[in-house]
Amino acid sequence: MPFINDQVAANKESIEVTNSPQRLSRFTFDPDSVMGMLRQSIVGQDEVLESVGDLLHFIKADIGEPTRPLAVCFFSGKTGVGKTQLAKLLAAALTGKADGLCRIDMNTLAQEHYAASITGAPPGYVGSKDGDTLFDKEKIAGSYSKPGVVLFDEVEKANSAVKRALLNIMDSGYLQLTAGNQSIDFRNSLILFTSNVGAKEIQSYQNRFDGGWRKALGLKPSRKKEVELFNQNFKSAFDPEFINRIDYLFSFNAITSDALPSLLAISIEDLKVRLSKKSVALTIEHEAKQLLLSKYNPEYGARDFVRRIRTYLEPRVARVMNNHPLAKELRVVVQNRAVYVILEGGLHSGSEIKDKH
Ligand SMILES: Nc1ncnc2c1ncn2[C@@H]1O[C@H](COP(=O)(O)OP(=O)(O)OP(=O)(O)O)[C@@H](O)[C@H]1O
């Protein structure tokens, strides 16, 4: 069965708009504003975002099957490329709450006996009467005007009992707890899975182009071969029953150096917002940005870059703030190939933090 995103792409040309009475969706989110926010926050994933736009319009129009979740999406890609970040931002935008996402880490459910935490304890066990599970029912249910959003992280690590429970959710929009007297309704939920499946194999294929004769000849990894590698690993990690119930497949790109300036800009903006709450303004000179950009190893994804910026820059800013409690404006500069945080106006003495890297 083709994925919905393929079908949408194929049908785009042929869909005709007819004059009809005004239709008001029960959902209050505006797909275009959500997309605007996502484009400002997620970098290097243009194809993914394009399909997210389709997904949002599909949900807003409320034309899905009423006996299934609103949509089932699978986010694939290597570590630290924005899968969880996109899930969190989507959840915040759709639910209107910063912590709107119900997140289940499948890694912790890898062993058979932990399956009870997803399906509820079997009769006779602790928790069986209450139907205790890892699910947050309110976040899953959402409300009449807001979808619920559920993320199953690292789904390939779930054991087969948990995967069977997931099939039920994807199929009928319900999870019957083992206790028997309770169920969880996912029919108003957007279901997201994340997985690193195939990422290692794609990375080692790409690494072959980093040196040797392939590099000398200017050869680049082929996208077709990468898709092939993903499909092989995807099919061996998941049963056809599972794959057939996925509506949207989002394949996240590795973060390349082209995306770094935008990623740096997002990190700086984020820091500035936090500093503004302490009445401090921050300016970062161009040379300092260039030096920060040079500290990236693409192997570890955007997460590594963002973490480096935080652990490199933020303690230096913090130290100057603590030493100068009245300082209102700070500047990040480069001198002798080292980053310094100084008080605006060049009050160097006692205000510099020397680059230790
Ligand atoms: N494409 C991106 N655009 C903007 N920020 C990103 C992107 N990718 C990663 N980040 C940053 O890196 C952090 C980690 O990314 P995220 O948690 O989304 O990784 P992931 O793809 O889910 O990886 P994993 O499979 O290891 O969970 C995010 O909190 C965010 O700050």
The ligand as an SDF file (V2000), in Angstrom:
LIG
                    3D

 31 33  0  0  0  0  0  0  0  0999 V2000
   17.0970   19.6200   12.2790 N   0  0  0  0  0  0  0  0  0  0  0  0
   17.2380   20.2880   13.4340 C   0  0  0  0  0  0  0  0  0  0  0  0
   16.9100   21.5880   13.5000 N   0  0  0  0  0  0  0  0  0  0  0  0
   17.0530   22.2700   14.6500 C   0  0  0  0  0  0  0  0  0  0  0  0
   17.5510   21.7460   15.7980 N   0  0  0  0  0  0  0  0  0  0  0  0
   17.9020   20.4580   15.7770 C   0  0  0  0  0  0  0  0  0  0  0  0
   17.7600   19.6710   14.5980 C   0  0  0  0  0  0  0  0  0  0  0  0
   18.1900   18.4350   14.8730 N   0  0  0  0  0  0  0  0  0  0  0  0
   18.5560   18.4330   16.1500 C   0  0  0  0  0  0  0  0  0  0  0  0
   18.4060   19.6550   16.7010 N   0  0  0  0  0  0  0  0  0  0  0  0
   18.8130   20.0310   18.0590 C   0  0  0  0  0  0  0  0  0  0  0  0
   19.4430   18.8820   18.6550 O   0  0  0  0  0  0  0  0  0  0  0  0
   18.6880   18.4190   19.7870 C   0  0  0  0  0  0  0  0  0  0  0  0
   18.5330   16.9150   19.6920 C   0  0  0  0  0  0  0  0  0  0  0  0
   17.7300   16.5820   18.5750 O   0  0  0  0  0  0  0  0  0  0  0  0
   16.5710   15.4770   18.6300 P   0  0  0  0  0  0  0  0  0  0  0  0
   16.2670   15.1220   20.0540 O   0  0  0  0  0  0  0  0  0  0  0  0
   15.4250   15.9360   17.8180 O   0  0  0  0  0  0  0  0  0  0  0  0
   17.3180   14.2430   17.9530 O   0  0  0  0  0  0  0  0  0  0  0  0
   16.6980   12.9120   17.3640 P   0  0  0  0  0  0  0  0  0  0  0  0
   16.7360   12.9970   15.8740 O   0  0  0  0  0  0  0  0  0  0  0  0
   15.3760   12.6540   18.0090 O   0  0  0  0  0  0  0  0  0  0  0  0
   17.8000   11.8430   17.8200 O   0  0  0  0  0  0  0  0  0  0  0  0
   17.6700   10.5030   18.6720 P   0  0  0  0  0  0  0  0  0  0  0  0
   17.3310    9.4460   17.6720 O   0  0  0  0  0  0  0  0  0  0  0  0
   19.0230   10.3330   19.2490 O   0  0  0  0  0  0  0  0  0  0  0  0
   16.6110   10.7390   19.7140 O   0  0  0  0  0  0  0  0  0  0  0  0
   17.3570   19.1400   19.7300 C   0  0  0  0  0  0  0  0  0  0  0  0
   16.8800   19.4260   21.0160 O   0  0  0  0  0  0  0  0  0  0  0  0
   17.6690   20.4130   18.9710 C   0  0  0  0  0  0  0  0  0  0  0  0
   18.1540   21.3890   19.8590 O   0  0  0  0  0  0  0  0  0  0  0  0
  1  2  1  0
  2  3  1  0
  2  7  2  0
  3  4  2  0
  4  5  1  0
  5  6  2  0
  6  7  1  0
  6 10  1  0
  7  8  1  0
  8  9  2  0
  9 10  1  0
 10 11  1  0
 11 12  1  0
 11 30  1  0
 12 13  1  0
 13 14  1  0
 13 28  1  0
 14 15  1  0
 15 16  1  0
 16 17  2  0
 16 18  1  0
 16 19  1  0
 19 20  1  0
 20 21  2  0
 20 22  1  0
 20 23  1  0
 23 24  1  0
 24 25  2  0
 24 26  1  0
 24 27  1  0
 28 29  1  0
 28 30  1  0
 30 31  1  0
M  END
$$$$
